[in-house]
Structures are given as C-alpha cells and as structure tokens.
Amino acid sequence: MNVIGYVRVSTSGQAKDGYSLEYQQDEIRLYCQEQGWNLLHVFTDEGISGAKVDEDTLEVDRIGFQNMLEALSNQSVDAVVVLHTSRLWRSDIVKVLVHREFKKYGVDVKSIEQPTYSIYKKDPNDFLINGLMELLDQYQRLEIALKLGRGRNKKAQKGGYAGGRAAFGYQSRRGHKRIEVHDKQAQTVKRLFEIKEQFPTWSLSELASQLNQEGYTTQQGKSFTKVQVKRILDRKELYQGLYRYGDIQAVGVHQAII
C-alpha cells in the first residue's frame, strides 16, 4: 500500500509534550515499516497555530498540507499516515475540508494513536460531516458564481467585454478586456447592413440569399440562413459601438463595425 506521511507542530508546547516533528516522523516511518506500507514522502508544517481556512477558496491554508494535496493529485496514494488526527485538524470546519479533499482522491487517514479510525467508517457523525460537506460545496459554487457575476457586471458597466461567446464580427482573446474586430467577419456584417439599407423591405431569407450569392459565409464557412441573418441584425447596437450585458448598457470600449 502506498502512503504519505504528514506531521505538524503548531506550538512549542506540543514539541515538548512529545509531538516534535522528529518524533512524529520517526513514529510514522517505524509504523509504516511494521505494516509493510510503502512510505513515499512525509510532508511537514511547522509554526502554525491550528489551521487557517482561506474563506475565498474554502481551503486549508498550510503550505505542507497544500503540497501534500498536489502530490495526491499526481500519484496513486492509498492513505495519509499521521500520529494523531489532531495533526490534520483541530476544528470541525477543517475536519470537513480535509475529509472532502481526501475523498476526492479516494484517500483514507491512518492514525497511529487511533488505529480504528477511517474517514469512510460509518457512524452518526458521518451524517453531519457529509451534510456539511455538501453545504460547503454548494456555498463555494454560489460564492464563485456571485464573484464572477459582480466582476462581469463591473466590466460591462465600463463597456468592457464581460465574457461569453463573442458576436459574429468580433473575436475574444483570453486575458483581454475588450472584444476585437474579426476583419473577415466584419466585412460580412458591413455588407449585410448595406443590403438591408438598400432593400429595407427584403425578408430575412432574401437577405441571406443575397449574402450567399455574393460569396459570404458563416463562421463555419457555410451558407447563411435567415436565423443567422436575424442574429446579426438584432445586434446592431453592438456593431455601432454600444455594449449590452443583461440589463446593463454602456458605451463599449470595442471598435464599432458600422
């Protein structure tokens, strides 16, 4: 069985009481040897009182602990070995977060001083733990959605690109705050509005047919349909330089096409 060790000392008092890093490491190595387990590595955290929880990401903010999680994601590990589960958590909230991360990788906890302990062992407390884990996951998803929404609204209020698929005639690039003109598509957009102005009574099908006859194609290189023509015409404000995102409308920072 492949295992990883984890040791932590948060106070000088714990070191004096037999929880020194060296003592924990020696005990873990000896225990793994007795059990016939393959100890891959021992991760260490020192000088941290308890564990700080990052409220933005709902993660345990320990360097050694985060390095251990990275190792779990990159190699096959069956369990994390500790002297006592208090080395991993000392509060219910941290316990829930640790359980969530370990279960994500199918990893159990082996405690030298609590030989029967398992995060997969069924007892009444599991109902509470599992319920809290579900609530935390839901909270995290909602929090991320809210933060993304606030950020996008701020961008839109300033006329910037708030995300989503760029309209025909434009292209978006990762990390850029504005959409950019797609030269070839922009020529198609210009021509469509020229035809529309020249023949205002034409139907959508007639407009599409004219574009196709002149050799213009869609983003996929196919012939235009009336649905695609309507989509472009409905975005006239965007092509004129206005940016709309939901109920927000502002002068766009993007270049107008018509």
Secondary structure, 3 states (H helix, E strand, C coil): CEEEEEEEECCHHHHHHHHCHHHHHHHHHHHHHHHCCEEEEEEEEECCCCCEEECCCCEEECHHHHHHHHHHHHCCCCEEEECCHHHCCCCHHHHHHHHHHHHHCCCEEEECCECCCCCCCCCHHHHHHHHHHHHHHHHHHHHHHHHHHHHHHHHHHCCCCCCCCCCCCEECCCCCCCCEECHHHHHHHHHHHHHHHHCCCCCHHHHHHHHHHCCCCCCCCCCCCHHHHHHHHCCHHHHCCEEEECCEEEECCCCCCC
